């Protein structure tokens, strides 16, 4: 008859290893989540800068759009291209290189004189 009262050392070691493994996985998930949140916050700030610049260009008078061609914004990370598509139409292209490891954010629109 086996009257065991307690755990064997091997059982305790296995339980400890499983606990450490679970903690390691949880720690990895937390680090990955924090990294993703930081990347998304950085991307959101870049999208806000791009949107703000597009709204500024939208509010400019039509005859001033040509002067915006080639200008930079966001500390030199963004560039504006404003080219005439027709006498009364401009193609406005805004590009922002927010991260060297990621593709640039781009937005374009047509702006009419009317």
ZIHUJO-V333933 format. One record per backbone hydrogen bond with DSSP energy under -0.5 kcal/mol. CO is the residue of the C=O (numbers start at 1). NH is the residue of the N-H. E is the energy in kcal/mol with one decimal. If there is no record, write none. Layout:
((CO NH E) (CO NH E))
This chain:
((1 3 -0.7) (2 4 -0.5) (8 12 -2.0) (9 13 -2.3) (10 14 -2.4) (11 15 -2.4) (12 16 -2.4) (13 17 -2.5) (14 18 -2.4) (15 19 -2.1) (16 20 -2.5) (17 21 -2.5) (18 22 -2.3) (19 23 -2.4) (20 24 -2.2) (21 25 -2.3) (22 26 -2.3) (23 27 -2.4) (24 28 -2.3) (25 29 -2.3) (26 30 -2.2) (27 31 -2.4) (28 32 -2.5) (29 33 -2.4) (30 34 -2.5) (31 35 -2.2) (32 36 -2.4) (33 37 -2.4) (34 38 -2.1) (35 39 -2.3) (36 40 -2.5) (37 41 -2.2) (38 42 -2.1) (39 43 -2.3) (40 44 -2.5) (41 45 -2.0) (42 46 -1.9) (43 47 -2.7) (44 48 -2.1) (45 49 -2.1) (46 50 -2.3) (47 51 -2.5) (48 52 -2.6) (49 53 -2.1) (50 54 -2.2) (51 55 -2.3) (52 56 -2.2) (53 57 -2.3) (54 58 -2.0) (55 59 -1.5) (56 60 -0.7) (57 60 -0.6) (61 64 -1.8) (62 65 -1.4) (64 68 -0.5) (65 68 -1.3) (66 69 -1.1) (68 71 -2.0) (71 80 -2.6) (73 78 -2.5) (74 77 -1.5) (77 97 -2.8) (78 73 -1.5) (79 95 -2.4) (80 70 -2.8) (81 83 -0.5) (81 93 -3.2) (83 91 -3.5) (86 89 -1.7) (88 113 -2.1) (89 85 -2.6) (89 86 -1.8) (90 92 -0.6) (90 111 -2.8) (91 83 -2.4) (91 93 -0.5) (92 109 -2.4) (93 81 -2.9) (94 107 -2.4) (95 79 -2.7) (96 98 -1.3) (96 105 -2.7) (99 102 -1.4) (105 96 -2.9) (107 94 -3.3) (109 92 -3.0) (111 90 -2.7))
